[in-house]
Amino acid sequence: MAMKQKVTLTLDKGLIEFLDLQADNRSEYLNELLVQHRSQVLAHQIRTALQDDLNDPDYLADIQDWDAVVGDGLDA
């Protein structure tokens, strides 16, 4: 279980009213929203990095070199 830390936030009154309509427990609700958002941000970063690799000719050349030798000696 992750360690939790208490923080103080300042939110618009309308957001607090909305939050109270959505959640029985403000902290748990906001925590879950942030966990979901972090997952989306990390997934986007991974997709971007993979796309960058696909557009990098040096990286693609390295992959071709590894593909050429990956099975060497397995049948010996």
PQR file with spaces between the fields and no chain letter, atoms N, CA, C, O and H, PARSE charges and radii, in Angstrom:
ATOM       1  N    MET     1       0.843   -1.180    0.000 -0.4000 1.5000
ATOM       2  CA   MET     1       0.000    0.000    0.000 -0.0000 2.0000
ATOM       3  C    MET     1       0.884    1.238    0.000  0.5500 1.7000
ATOM       4  O    MET     1       1.862    1.322    0.744 -0.5500 1.4000
ATOM       5  N    ALA     2       0.528    2.188   -0.839 -0.4000 1.5000
ATOM       6  CA   ALA     2       1.313    3.414   -0.962 -0.0000 2.0000
ATOM       7  C    ALA     2       1.110    4.288    0.273  0.5500 1.7000
ATOM       8  O    ALA     2       0.019    4.367    0.838 -0.5500 1.4000
ATOM       9  H    ALA     2      -0.266    2.120   -1.444  0.4000 1.0000
ATOM      10  N    MET     3       2.189    4.932    0.663 -0.4000 1.5000
ATOM      11  CA   MET     3       2.102    5.858    1.775 -0.0000 2.0000
ATOM      12  C    MET     3       1.395    7.123    1.308  0.5500 1.7000
ATOM      13  O    MET     3       1.654    7.618    0.212 -0.5500 1.4000
ATOM      14  H    MET     3       3.075    4.868    0.204  0.4000 1.0000
ATOM      15  N    LYS     4       0.509    7.639    2.138 -0.4000 1.5000
ATOM      16  CA   LYS     4      -0.227    8.843    1.769 -0.0000 2.0000
ATOM      17  C    LYS     4       0.277   10.018    2.593  0.5500 1.7000
ATOM      18  O    LYS     4       0.775    9.859    3.707 -0.5500 1.4000
ATOM      19  H    LYS     4       0.299    7.236    3.029  0.4000 1.0000
ATOM      20  N    GLN     5       0.132   11.190    2.014 -0.4000 1.5000
ATOM      21  CA   GLN     5       0.568   12.426    2.652 -0.0000 2.0000
ATOM      22  C    GLN     5      -0.559   13.440    2.545  0.5500 1.7000
ATOM      23  O    GLN     5      -1.191   13.572    1.498 -0.5500 1.4000
ATOM      24  H    GLN     5      -0.273   11.319    1.109  0.4000 1.0000
ATOM      25  N    LYS     6      -0.800   14.139    3.614 -0.4000 1.5000
ATOM      26  CA   LYS     6      -1.860   15.138    3.628 -0.0000 2.0000
ATOM      27  C    LYS     6      -1.371   16.415    2.967  0.5500 1.7000
ATOM      28  O    LYS     6      -0.252   16.865    3.216 -0.5500 1.4000
ATOM      29  H    LYS     6      -0.287   14.031    4.465  0.4000 1.0000
ATOM      30  N    VAL     7      -2.231   17.008    2.107 -0.4000 1.5000
ATOM      31  CA   VAL     7      -1.925   18.268    1.432 -0.0000 2.0000
ATOM      32  C    VAL     7      -3.136   19.188    1.558  0.5500 1.7000
ATOM      33  O    VAL     7      -4.251   18.746    1.833 -0.5500 1.4000
ATOM      34  H    VAL     7      -3.139   16.643    1.904  0.4000 1.0000
ATOM      35  N    THR     8      -2.889   20.450    1.354 -0.4000 1.5000
ATOM      36  CA   THR     8      -3.958   21.436    1.346 -0.0000 2.0000
ATOM      37  C    THR     8      -4.112   21.963   -0.066  0.5500 1.7000
ATOM      38  O    THR     8      -3.133   22.339   -0.711 -0.5500 1.4000
ATOM      39  H    THR     8      -1.983   20.808    1.131  0.4000 1.0000
ATOM      40  N    LEU     9      -5.354   21.989   -0.544 -0.4000 1.5000
ATOM      41  CA   LEU     9      -5.641   22.471   -1.890 -0.0000 2.0000
ATOM      42  C    LEU     9      -6.622   23.632   -1.825  0.5500 1.7000
ATOM      43  O    LEU     9      -7.454   23.711   -0.921 -0.5500 1.4000
ATOM      44  H    LEU     9      -6.149   21.684   -0.020  0.4000 1.0000
ATOM      45  N    THR    10      -6.514   24.510   -2.775 -0.4000 1.5000
ATOM      46  CA   THR    10      -7.480   25.584   -2.930 -0.0000 2.0000
ATOM      47  C    THR    10      -8.190   25.371   -4.250  0.5500 1.7000
ATOM      48  O    THR    10      -7.570   25.375   -5.313 -0.5500 1.4000
ATOM      49  H    THR    10      -5.838   24.446   -3.509  0.4000 1.0000
ATOM      50  N    LEU    11      -9.524   25.181   -4.167 -0.4000 1.5000
ATOM      51  CA   LEU    11     -10.319   24.912   -5.358 -0.0000 2.0000
ATOM      52  C    LEU    11     -11.441   25.933   -5.454  0.5500 1.7000
ATOM      53  O    LEU    11     -11.888   26.493   -4.453 -0.5500 1.4000
ATOM      54  H    LEU    11     -10.027   25.178   -3.303  0.4000 1.0000
ATOM      55  N    ASP    12     -11.885   26.159   -6.689 -0.4000 1.5000
ATOM      56  CA   ASP    12     -13.044   27.014   -6.896 -0.0000 2.0000
ATOM      57  C    ASP    12     -14.256   26.406   -6.190  0.5500 1.7000
ATOM      58  O    ASP    12     -14.386   25.185   -6.106 -0.5500 1.4000
ATOM      59  H    ASP    12     -11.522   25.704   -7.502  0.4000 1.0000
ATOM      60  N    LYS    13     -15.133   27.262   -5.687 -0.4000 1.5000
ATOM      61  CA   LYS    13     -16.318   26.802   -4.976 -0.0000 2.0000
ATOM      62  C    LYS    13     -17.153   25.859   -5.836  0.5500 1.7000
ATOM      63  O    LYS    13     -17.652   24.844   -5.348 -0.5500 1.4000
ATOM      64  H    LYS    13     -15.027   28.254   -5.755  0.4000 1.0000
ATOM      65  N    GLY    14     -17.303   26.193   -7.108 -0.4000 1.5000
ATOM      66  CA   GLY    14     -18.066   25.337   -8.009 -0.0000 2.0000
ATOM      67  C    GLY    14     -17.459   23.950   -8.155  0.5500 1.7000
ATOM      68  O    GLY    14     -18.184   22.963   -8.279 -0.5500 1.4000
ATOM      69  H    GLY    14     -16.898   27.016   -7.505  0.4000 1.0000
ATOM      70  N    LEU    15     -16.135   23.870   -8.140 -0.4000 1.5000
ATOM      71  CA   LEU    15     -15.472   22.567   -8.234 -0.0000 2.0000
ATOM      72  C    LEU    15     -15.683   21.752   -6.971  0.5500 1.7000
ATOM      73  O    LEU    15     -15.852   20.534   -7.035 -0.5500 1.4000
ATOM      74  H    LEU    15     -15.546   24.672   -8.039  0.4000 1.0000
ATOM      75  N    ILE    16     -15.675   22.412   -5.832 -0.4000 1.5000
ATOM      76  CA   ILE    16     -15.919   21.698   -4.577 -0.0000 2.0000
ATOM      77  C    ILE    16     -17.346   21.153   -4.554  0.5500 1.7000
ATOM      78  O    ILE    16     -17.576   20.023   -4.123 -0.5500 1.4000
ATOM      79  H    ILE    16     -15.538   23.401   -5.780  0.4000 1.0000
ATOM      80  N    GLU    17     -18.300   21.956   -5.019 -0.4000 1.5000
ATOM      81  CA   GLU    17     -19.687   21.494   -5.087 -0.0000 2.0000
ATOM      82  C    GLU    17     -19.800   20.292   -6.021  0.5500 1.7000
ATOM      83  O    GLU    17     -20.472   19.312   -5.702 -0.5500 1.4000
ATOM      84  H    GLU    17     -18.113   22.874   -5.369  0.4000 1.0000
ATOM      85  N    PHE    18     -19.145   20.371   -7.167 -0.4000 1.5000
ATOM      86  CA   PHE    18     -19.135   19.248   -8.110 -0.0000 2.0000
ATOM      87  C    PHE    18     -18.498   18.020   -7.473  0.5500 1.7000
ATOM      88  O    PHE    18     -19.029   16.915   -7.580 -0.5500 1.4000
ATOM      89  H    PHE    18     -18.598   21.168   -7.427  0.4000 1.0000
ATOM      90  N    LEU    19     -17.371   18.210   -6.819 -0.4000 1.5000
ATOM      91  CA   LEU    19     -16.660   17.114   -6.163 -0.0000 2.0000
ATOM      92  C    LEU    19     -17.551   16.431   -5.143  0.5500 1.7000
ATOM      93  O    LEU    19     -17.596   15.202   -5.071 -0.5500 1.4000
ATOM      94  H    LEU    19     -16.939   19.108   -6.733  0.4000 1.0000
ATOM      95  N    ASP    20     -18.255   17.221   -4.358 -0.4000 1.5000
ATOM      96  CA   ASP    20     -19.124   16.648   -3.335 -0.0000 2.0000
ATOM      97  C    ASP    20     -20.289   15.866   -3.936  0.5500 1.7000
ATOM      98  O    ASP    20     -20.780   14.918   -3.323 -0.5500 1.4000
ATOM      99  H    ASP    20     -18.219   18.218   -4.416  0.4000 1.0000
ATOM     100  N    LEU    21     -20.732   16.255   -5.124 -0.4000 1.5000
ATOM     101  CA   LEU    21     -21.787   15.499   -5.798 -0.0000 2.0000
ATOM     102  C    LEU    21     -21.262   14.176   -6.364  0.5500 1.7000
ATOM     103  O    LEU    21     -22.020   13.218   -6.510 -0.5500 1.4000
ATOM     104  H    LEU    21     -20.333   17.025   -5.621  0.4000 1.0000
ATOM     105  N    GLN    22     -19.964   14.127   -6.683 -0.4000 1.5000
ATOM     106  CA   GLN    22     -19.379   12.947   -7.316 -0.0000 2.0000
ATOM     107  C    GLN    22     -18.877   11.912   -6.324  0.5500 1.7000
ATOM     108  O    GLN    22     -18.836   10.722   -6.634 -0.5500 1.4000
ATOM     109  H    GLN    22     -19.349   14.906   -6.565  0.4000 1.0000
ATOM     110  N    ALA    23     -18.497   12.355   -5.138 -0.4000 1.5000
ATOM     111  CA   ALA    23     -17.737   11.459   -4.265 -0.0000 2.0000
ATOM     112  C    ALA    23     -18.224   11.510   -2.824  0.5500 1.7000
ATOM     113  O    ALA    23     -18.598   12.559   -2.301 -0.5500 1.4000
ATOM     114  H    ALA    23     -18.530   13.322   -4.886  0.4000 1.0000
ATOM     115  N    ASP    24     -18.203   10.345   -2.209 -0.4000 1.5000
ATOM     116  CA   ASP    24     -18.449   10.281   -0.775 -0.0000 2.0000
ATOM     117  C    ASP    24     -17.186   10.690   -0.015  0.5500 1.7000
ATOM     118  O    ASP    24     -17.251   11.252    1.079 -0.5500 1.4000
ATOM     119  H    ASP    24     -17.899    9.492   -2.634  0.4000 1.0000
ATOM     120  N    ASN    25     -16.039   10.391   -0.625 -0.4000 1.5000
ATOM     121  CA   ASN    25     -14.755   10.678    0.012 -0.0000 2.0000
ATOM     122  C    ASN    25     -13.934   11.507   -0.970  0.5500 1.7000
ATOM     123  O    ASN    25     -13.460   10.985   -1.978 -0.5500 1.4000
ATOM     124  H    ASN    25     -15.987    9.935   -1.513  0.4000 1.0000
ATOM     125  N    ARG    26     -13.767   12.768   -0.687 -0.4000 1.5000
ATOM     126  CA   ARG    26     -13.044   13.671   -1.592 -0.0000 2.0000
ATOM     127  C    ARG    26     -11.633   13.160   -1.873  0.5500 1.7000
ATOM     128  O    ARG    26     -11.200   13.106   -3.024 -0.5500 1.4000
ATOM     129  H    ARG    26     -14.152   13.192    0.132  0.4000 1.0000
ATOM     130  N    SER    27     -10.931   12.791   -0.823 -0.4000 1.5000
ATOM     131  CA   SER    27      -9.528   12.376   -0.979 -0.0000 2.0000
ATOM     132  C    SER    27      -9.395   11.162   -1.879  0.5500 1.7000
ATOM     133  O    SER    27      -8.557   11.139   -2.781 -0.5500 1.4000
ATOM     134  H    SER    27     -11.283   12.835    0.112  0.4000 1.0000
ATOM     135  N    GLU    28     -10.221   10.153   -1.635 -0.4000 1.5000
ATOM     136  CA   GLU    28     -10.137    8.935   -2.447 -0.0000 2.0000
ATOM     137  C    GLU    28     -10.504    9.226   -3.902  0.5500 1.7000
ATOM     138  O    GLU    28      -9.881    8.695   -4.821 -0.5500 1.4000
ATOM     139  H    GLU    28     -10.902   10.172   -0.903  0.4000 1.0000
ATOM     140  N    TYR    29     -11.505   10.063   -4.104 -0.4000 1.5000
ATOM     141  CA   TYR    29     -11.930   10.408   -5.458 -0.0000 2.0000
ATOM     142  C    TYR    29     -10.811   11.137   -6.208  0.5500 1.7000
ATOM     143  O    TYR    29     -10.476   10.779   -7.337 -0.5500 1.4000
ATOM     144  H    TYR    29     -12.011   10.495   -3.357  0.4000 1.0000
ATOM     145  N    LEU    30     -10.245   12.151   -5.577 -0.4000 1.5000
ATOM     146  CA   LEU    30      -9.155   12.894   -6.217 -0.0000 2.0000
ATOM     147  C    LEU    30      -7.926   12.018   -6.421  0.5500 1.7000
ATOM     148  O    LEU    30      -7.239   12.128   -7.436 -0.5500 1.4000
ATOM     149  H    LEU    30     -10.517   12.442   -4.659  0.4000 1.0000
ATOM     150  N    ASN    31      -7.654   11.155   -5.459 -0.4000 1.5000
ATOM     151  CA   ASN    31      -6.516   10.243   -5.586 -0.0000 2.0000
ATOM     152  C    ASN    31      -6.691    9.348   -6.807  0.5500 1.7000
ATOM     153  O    ASN    31      -5.753    9.162   -7.583 -0.5500 1.4000
ATOM     154  H    ASN    31      -8.212   11.066   -4.635  0.4000 1.0000
ATOM     155  N    GLU    32      -7.903    8.789   -6.980 -0.4000 1.5000
ATOM     156  CA   GLU    32      -8.164    7.912   -8.128 -0.0000 2.0000
ATOM     157  C    GLU    32      -8.090    8.681   -9.442  0.5500 1.7000
ATOM     158  O    GLU    32      -7.567    8.168  -10.431 -0.5500 1.4000
ATOM     159  H    GLU    32      -8.664    8.940   -6.350  0.4000 1.0000
ATOM     160  N    LEU    33      -8.609    9.908   -9.462 -0.4000 1.5000
ATOM     161  CA   LEU    33      -8.496   10.722  -10.677 -0.0000 2.0000
ATOM     162  C    LEU    33      -7.039   10.970  -11.049  0.5500 1.7000
ATOM     163  O    LEU    33      -6.673   10.895  -12.222 -0.5500 1.4000
ATOM     164  H    LEU    33      -9.034   10.326   -8.658  0.4000 1.0000
ATOM     165  N    LEU    34      -6.220   11.262  -10.064 -0.4000 1.5000
ATOM     166  CA   LEU    34      -4.803   11.519  -10.341 -0.0000 2.0000
ATOM     167  C    LEU    34      -4.071   10.257  -10.776  0.5500 1.7000
ATOM     168  O    LEU    34      -3.187   10.317  -11.631 -0.5500 1.4000
ATOM     169  H    LEU    34      -6.517   11.323   -9.112  0.4000 1.0000
ATOM     170  N    VAL    35      -4.431    9.117  -10.197 -0.4000 1.5000
ATOM     171  CA   VAL    35      -3.828    7.851  -10.625 -0.0000 2.0000
ATOM     172  C    VAL    35      -4.166    7.588  -12.095  0.5500 1.7000
ATOM     173  O    VAL    35      -3.298    7.199  -12.875 -0.5500 1.4000
ATOM     174  H    VAL    35      -5.149    9.068   -9.503  0.4000 1.0000
ATOM     175  N    GLN    36      -5.435    7.803  -12.467 -0.4000 1.5000
ATOM     176  CA   GLN    36      -5.847    7.603  -13.855 -0.0000 2.0000
ATOM     177  C    GLN    36      -5.140    8.581  -14.788  0.5500 1.7000
ATOM     178  O    GLN    36      -4.675    8.202  -15.863 -0.5500 1.4000
ATOM     179  H    GLN    36      -6.140    8.119  -11.833  0.4000 1.0000
ATOM     180  N    HIS    37      -5.064    9.829  -14.371 -0.4000 1.5000
ATOM     181  CA   HIS    37      -4.414   10.834  -15.210 -0.0000 2.0000
ATOM     182  C    HIS    37      -2.922   10.522  -15.388  0.5500 1.7000
ATOM     183  O    HIS    37      -2.383   10.640  -16.488 -0.5500 1.4000
ATOM     184  H    HIS    37      -5.441   10.137  -13.498  0.4000 1.0000
ATOM     185  N    ARG    38      -2.264   10.122  -14.293 -0.4000 1.5000
ATOM     186  CA   ARG    38      -0.848    9.761  -14.388 -0.0000 2.0000
ATOM     187  C    ARG    38      -0.657    8.613  -15.372  0.5500 1.7000
ATOM     188  O    ARG    38       0.282    8.632  -16.167 -0.5500 1.4000
ATOM     189  H    ARG    38      -2.702   10.026  -13.399  0.4000 1.0000
ATOM     190  N    SER    39      -1.533    7.619  -15.330 -0.4000 1.5000
ATOM     191  CA   SER    39      -1.440    6.484  -16.265 -0.0000 2.0000
ATOM     192  C    SER    39      -1.580    6.955  -17.707  0.5500 1.7000
ATOM     193  O    SER    39      -0.860    6.487  -18.589 -0.5500 1.4000
ATOM     194  H    SER    39      -2.297    7.604  -14.685  0.4000 1.0000
ATOM     195  N    GLN    40      -2.507    7.882  -17.947 -0.4000 1.5000
ATOM     196  CA   GLN    40      -2.692    8.414  -19.300 -0.0000 2.0000
ATOM     197  C    GLN    40      -1.459    9.190  -19.758  0.5500 1.7000
ATOM     198  O    GLN    40      -1.035    9.065  -20.907 -0.5500 1.4000
ATOM     199  H    GLN    40      -3.091    8.262  -17.231  0.4000 1.0000
ATOM     200  N    VAL    41      -0.892    9.986  -18.868 -0.4000 1.5000
ATOM     201  CA   VAL    41       0.312   10.766  -19.214 -0.0000 2.0000
ATOM     202  C    VAL    41       1.472    9.827  -19.526  0.5500 1.7000
ATOM     203  O    VAL    41       2.175   10.019  -20.518 -0.5500 1.4000
ATOM     204  H    VAL    41      -1.237   10.088  -17.935  0.4000 1.0000
ATOM     205  N    LEU    42       1.678    8.813  -18.687 -0.4000 1.5000
ATOM     206  CA   LEU    42       2.773    7.867  -18.930 -0.0000 2.0000
ATOM     207  C    LEU    42       2.571    7.096  -20.226  0.5500 1.7000
ATOM     208  O    LEU    42       3.525    6.875  -20.972 -0.5500 1.4000
ATOM     209  H    LEU    42       1.107    8.657  -17.881  0.4000 1.0000
ATOM     210  N    ALA    43       1.339    6.688  -20.499 -0.4000 1.5000
ATOM     211  CA   ALA    43       1.061    5.974  -21.756 -0.0000 2.0000
ATOM     212  C    ALA    43       1.362    6.863  -22.950  0.5500 1.7000
ATOM     213  O    ALA    43       1.924    6.405  -23.945 -0.5500 1.4000
ATOM     214  H    ALA    43       0.564    6.868  -19.893  0.4000 1.0000
ATOM     215  N    HIS    44       0.990    8.129  -22.856 -0.4000 1.5000
ATOM     216  CA   HIS    44       1.287    9.065  -23.942 -0.0000 2.0000
ATOM     217  C    HIS    44       2.803    9.228  -24.119  0.5500 1.7000
ATOM     218  O    HIS    44       3.298    9.263  -25.246 -0.5500 1.4000
ATOM     219  H    HIS    44       0.534    8.501  -22.048  0.4000 1.0000
ATOM     220  N    GLN    45       3.528    9.325  -23.017 -0.4000 1.5000
ATOM     221  CA   GLN    45       4.984    9.464  -23.101 -0.0000 2.0000
ATOM     222  C    GLN    45       5.623    8.235  -23.737  0.5500 1.7000
ATOM     223  O    GLN    45       6.563    8.356  -24.523 -0.5500 1.4000
ATOM     224  H    GLN    45       3.127    9.296  -22.102  0.4000 1.0000
ATOM     225  N    ILE    46       5.117    7.062  -23.401 -0.4000 1.5000
ATOM     226  CA   ILE    46       5.652    5.826  -23.986 -0.0000 2.0000
ATOM     227  C    ILE    46       5.363    5.781  -25.482  0.5500 1.7000
ATOM     228  O    ILE    46       6.242    5.455  -26.280 -0.5500 1.4000
ATOM     229  H    ILE    46       4.353    6.963  -22.763  0.4000 1.0000
ATOM     230  N    ARG    47       4.112    6.114  -25.866 -0.4000 1.5000
ATOM     231  CA   ARG    47       3.782    6.124  -27.296 -0.0000 2.0000
ATOM     232  C    ARG    47       4.657    7.115  -28.061  0.5500 1.7000
ATOM     233  O    ARG    47       5.117    6.822  -29.164 -0.5500 1.4000
ATOM     234  H    ARG    47       3.398    6.380  -25.218  0.4000 1.0000
ATOM     235  N    THR    48       4.880    8.276  -27.474 -0.4000 1.5000
ATOM     236  CA   THR    48       5.716    9.293  -28.118 -0.0000 2.0000
ATOM     237  C    THR    48       7.144    8.791  -28.272  0.5500 1.7000
ATOM     238  O    THR    48       7.754    8.966  -29.327 -0.5500 1.4000
ATOM     239  H    THR    48       4.506    8.514  -26.577  0.4000 1.0000
ATOM     240  N    ALA    49       7.679    8.169  -27.230 -0.4000 1.5000
ATOM     241  CA   ALA    49       9.052    7.649  -27.292 -0.0000 2.0000
ATOM     242  C    ALA    49       9.171    6.553  -28.343  0.5500 1.7000
ATOM     243  O    ALA    49      10.145    6.515  -29.095 -0.5500 1.4000
ATOM     244  H    ALA    49       7.184    8.027  -26.373  0.4000 1.0000
ATOM     245  N    LEU    50       8.183    5.660  -28.398 -0.4000 1.5000
ATOM     246  CA   LEU    50       8.219    4.596  -29.408 -0.0000 2.0000
ATOM     247  C    LEU    50       8.114    5.165  -30.820  0.5500 1.7000
ATOM     248  O    LEU    50       8.782    4.691  -31.739 -0.5500 1.4000
ATOM     249  H    LEU    50       7.392    5.691  -27.786  0.4000 1.0000
ATOM     250  N    GLN    51       7.280    6.173  -30.984 -0.4000 1.5000
ATOM     251  CA   GLN    51       7.147    6.818  -32.297 -0.0000 2.0000
ATOM     252  C    GLN    51       8.462    7.494  -32.680  0.5500 1.7000
ATOM     253  O    GLN    51       8.889    7.430  -33.833 -0.5500 1.4000
ATOM     254  H    GLN    51       6.737    6.558  -30.238  0.4000 1.0000
ATOM     255  N    ASP    52       9.102    8.143  -31.702 -0.4000 1.5000
ATOM     256  CA   ASP    52      10.402    8.768  -31.962 -0.0000 2.0000
ATOM     257  C    ASP    52      11.423    7.728  -32.412  0.5500 1.7000
ATOM     258  O    ASP    52      12.221    7.978  -33.316 -0.5500 1.4000
ATOM     259  H    ASP    52       8.756    8.195  -30.766  0.4000 1.0000
ATOM     260  N    ASP    53      11.391    6.539  -31.762 -0.4000 1.5000
ATOM     261  CA   ASP    53      12.311    5.466  -32.158 -0.0000 2.0000
ATOM     262  C    ASP    53      12.063    5.035  -33.598  0.5500 1.7000
ATOM     263  O    ASP    53      13.008    4.787  -34.347 -0.5500 1.4000
ATOM     264  H    ASP    53      10.744    6.336  -31.028  0.4000 1.0000
ATOM     265  N    LEU    54      10.797    4.947  -33.982 -0.4000 1.5000
ATOM     266  CA   LEU    54      10.468    4.526  -35.353 -0.0000 2.0000
ATOM     267  C    LEU    54      10.917    5.538  -36.394  0.5500 1.7000
ATOM     268  O    LEU    54      11.082    5.197  -37.566 -0.5500 1.4000
ATOM     269  H    LEU    54      10.030    5.149  -33.374  0.4000 1.0000
ATOM     270  N    ASN    55      11.113    6.767  -35.977 -0.4000 1.5000
ATOM     271  CA   ASN    55      11.557    7.816  -36.900 -0.0000 2.0000
ATOM     272  C    ASN    55      13.053    8.091  -36.806  0.5500 1.7000
ATOM     273  O    ASN    55      13.557    9.023  -37.432 -0.5500 1.4000
ATOM     274  H    ASN    55      10.979    7.044  -35.025  0.4000 1.0000
ATOM     275  N    ASP    56      13.758    7.282  -36.028 -0.4000 1.5000
ATOM     276  CA   ASP    56      15.199    7.472  -35.832 -0.0000 2.0000
ATOM     277  C    ASP    56      15.963    6.441  -36.665  0.5500 1.7000
ATOM     278  O    ASP    56      15.970    5.258  -36.325 -0.5500 1.4000
ATOM     279  H    ASP    56      13.348    6.525  -35.520  0.4000 1.0000
ATOM     280  N    PRO    57      16.606    6.878  -37.752 -0.5600 1.5000
ATOM     281  CA   PRO    57      17.294    5.914  -38.625  0.2800 2.0000
ATOM     282  C    PRO    57      18.423    5.159  -37.914  0.5500 1.7000
ATOM     283  O    PRO    57      18.673    3.995  -38.227 -0.5500 1.4000
ATOM     284  N    ASP    58      19.102    5.801  -36.969 -0.4000 1.5000
ATOM     285  CA   ASP    58      20.170    5.107  -36.224 -0.0000 2.0000
ATOM     286  C    ASP    58      19.593    3.979  -35.373  0.5500 1.7000
ATOM     287  O    ASP    58      20.158    2.887  -35.319 -0.5500 1.4000
ATOM     288  H    ASP    58      18.898    6.746  -36.714  0.4000 1.0000
ATOM     289  N    TYR    59      18.481    4.241  -34.716 -0.4000 1.5000
ATOM     290  CA   TYR    59      17.829    3.213  -33.896 -0.0000 2.0000
ATOM     291  C    TYR    59      17.366    2.047  -34.777  0.5500 1.7000
ATOM     292  O    TYR    59      17.563    0.883  -34.429 -0.5500 1.4000
ATOM     293  H    TYR    59      18.022    5.128  -34.759  0.4000 1.0000
ATOM     294  N    LEU    60      16.750    2.368  -35.916 -0.4000 1.5000
ATOM     295  CA   LEU    60      16.279    1.318  -36.818 -0.0000 2.0000
ATOM     296  C    LEU    60      17.436    0.479  -37.349  0.5500 1.7000
ATOM     297  O    LEU    60      17.298   -0.733  -37.513 -0.5500 1.4000
ATOM     298  H    LEU    60      16.590    3.314  -36.199  0.4000 1.0000
ATOM     299  N    ALA    61      18.561    1.106  -37.616 -0.4000 1.5000
ATOM     300  CA   ALA    61      19.745    0.356  -38.073 -0.0000 2.0000
ATOM     301  C    ALA    61      20.243   -0.575  -36.972  0.5500 1.7000
ATOM     302  O    ALA    61      20.624   -1.712  -37.247 -0.5500 1.4000
ATOM     303  H    ALA    61      18.674    2.091  -37.483  0.4000 1.0000
ATOM     304  N    ASP    62      20.240   -0.098  -35.729 -0.4000 1.5000
ATOM     305  CA   ASP    62      20.640   -0.954  -34.609 -0.0000 2.0000
ATOM     306  C    ASP    62      19.713   -2.157  -34.480  0.5500 1.7000
ATOM     307  O    ASP    62      20.176   -3.272  -34.239 -0.5500 1.4000
ATOM     308  H    ASP    62      19.930    0.826  -35.506  0.4000 1.0000
ATOM     309  N    ILE    63      18.424   -1.945  -34.636 -0.4000 1.5000
ATOM     310  CA   ILE    63      17.459   -3.048  -34.549 -0.0000 2.0000
ATOM     311  C    ILE    63      17.712   -4.068  -35.656  0.5500 1.7000
ATOM     312  O    ILE    63      17.658   -5.274  -35.416 -0.5500 1.4000
ATOM     313  H    ILE    63      18.047   -1.039  -34.831  0.4000 1.0000
ATOM     314  N    GLN    64      17.987   -3.589  -36.860 -0.4000 1.5000
ATOM     315  CA   GLN    64      18.283   -4.516  -37.963 -0.0000 2.0000
ATOM     316  C    GLN    64      19.537   -5.324  -37.663  0.5500 1.7000
ATOM     317  O    GLN    64      19.587   -6.520  -37.948 -0.5500 1.4000
ATOM     318  H    GLN    64      18.032   -2.609  -37.055  0.4000 1.0000
ATOM     319  N    ASP    65      20.557   -4.676  -37.085 -0.4000 1.5000
ATOM     320  CA   ASP    65      21.777   -5.394  -36.720 -0.0000 2.0000
ATOM     321  C    ASP    65      21.481   -6.491  -35.694  0.5500 1.7000
ATOM     322  O    ASP    65      21.977   -7.611  -35.822 -0.5500 1.4000
ATOM     323  H    ASP    65      20.516   -3.704  -36.853  0.4000 1.0000
ATOM     324  N    TRP    66      20.681   -6.174  -34.685 -0.4000 1.5000
ATOM     325  CA   TRP    66      20.338   -7.163  -33.672 -0.0000 2.0000
ATOM     326  C    TRP    66      19.485   -8.278  -34.261  0.5500 1.7000
ATOM     327  O    TRP    66      19.678   -9.445  -33.919 -0.5500 1.4000
ATOM     328  H    TRP    66      20.279   -5.265  -34.581  0.4000 1.0000
ATOM     329  N    ASP    67      18.551   -7.944  -35.133 -0.4000 1.5000
ATOM     330  CA   ASP    67      17.715   -8.965  -35.761 -0.0000 2.0000
ATOM     331  C    ASP    67      18.550   -9.951  -36.574  0.5500 1.7000
ATOM     332  O    ASP    67      18.208  -11.129  -36.678 -0.5500 1.4000
ATOM     333  H    ASP    67      18.393   -6.996  -35.411  0.4000 1.0000
ATOM     334  N    ALA    68      19.628   -9.467  -37.139 -0.4000 1.5000
ATOM     335  CA   ALA    68      20.490  -10.319  -37.963 -0.0000 2.0000
ATOM     336  C    ALA    68      21.241  -11.350  -37.127  0.5500 1.7000
ATOM     337  O    ALA    68      21.598  -12.412  -37.638 -0.5500 1.4000
ATOM     338  H    ALA    68      19.905   -8.510  -37.054  0.4000 1.0000
ATOM     339  N    VAL    69      21.487  -11.055  -35.851 -0.4000 1.5000
ATOM     340  CA   VAL    69      22.289  -11.970  -35.024 -0.0000 2.0000
ATOM     341  C    VAL    69      21.520  -12.623  -33.894  0.5500 1.7000
ATOM     342  O    VAL    69      22.086  -13.430  -33.156 -0.5500 1.4000
ATOM     343  H    VAL    69      21.197  -10.192  -35.437  0.4000 1.0000
ATOM     344  N    VAL    70      20.247  -12.299  -33.738 -0.4000 1.5000
ATOM     345  CA   VAL    70      19.499  -12.757  -32.583 -0.0000 2.0000
ATOM     346  C    VAL    70      19.433  -14.283  -32.471  0.5500 1.7000
ATOM     347  O    VAL    70      19.422  -14.811  -31.358 -0.5500 1.4000
ATOM     348  H    VAL    70      19.787  -11.644  -34.337  0.4000 1.0000
ATOM     349  N    GLY    71      19.390  -14.987  -33.571 -0.4000 1.5000
ATOM     350  CA   GLY    71      19.289  -16.432  -33.524 -0.0000 2.0000
ATOM     351  C    GLY    71      20.617  -17.164  -33.691  0.5500 1.7000
ATOM     352  O    GLY    71      20.637  -18.394  -33.731 -0.5500 1.4000
ATOM     353  H    GLY    71      19.399  -14.559  -34.475  0.4000 1.0000
ATOM     354  N    ASP    72      21.726  -16.432  -33.788 -0.4000 1.5000
ATOM     355  CA   ASP    72      23.025  -17.062  -33.995 -0.0000 2.0000
ATOM     356  C    ASP    72      23.335  -18.076  -32.887  0.5500 1.7000
ATOM     357  O    ASP    72      23.256  -17.768  -31.698 -0.5500 1.4000
ATOM     358  H    ASP    72      21.710  -15.433  -33.756  0.4000 1.0000
ATOM     359  N    GLY    73      23.686  -19.285  -33.310 -0.4000 1.5000
ATOM     360  CA   GLY    73      24.133  -20.312  -32.375 -0.0000 2.0000
ATOM     361  C    GLY    73      23.026  -21.095  -31.694  0.5500 1.7000
ATOM     362  O    GLY    73      23.322  -22.012  -30.929 -0.5500 1.4000
ATOM     363  H    GLY    73      23.749  -19.535  -34.276  0.4000 1.0000
ATOM     364  N    LEU    74      21.794  -20.781  -31.934 -0.4000 1.5000
ATOM     365  CA   LEU    74      20.719  -21.503  -31.276 -0.0000 2.0000
ATOM     366  C    LEU    74      20.531  -22.913  -31.829  0.5500 1.7000
ATOM     367  O    LEU    74      20.098  -23.807  -31.102 -0.5500 1.4000
ATOM     368  H    LEU    74      21.553  -20.036  -32.556  0.4000 1.0000
ATOM     369  N    ASP    75      20.846  -23.121  -33.090 -0.4000 1.5000
ATOM     370  CA   ASP    75      20.690  -24.431  -33.690 -0.0000 2.0000
ATOM     371  C    ASP    75      21.952  -25.285  -33.580  0.5500 1.7000
ATOM     372  O    ASP    75      21.960  -26.440  -34.005 -0.5500 1.4000
ATOM     373  H    ASP    75      21.198  -22.395  -33.681  0.4000 1.0000
ATOM     374  N    ALA    76      22.991  -24.731  -33.025 -0.4000 1.5000
ATOM     375  CA   ALA    76      24.264  -25.460  -32.988 -0.0000 2.0000
ATOM     376  C    ALA    76      24.251  -26.560  -31.945  0.5500 1.7000
ATOM     377  O    ALA    76      25.244  -27.269  -31.783 -0.5500 1.4000
ATOM     378  H    ALA    76      22.984  -23.792  -32.680  0.4000 1.0000
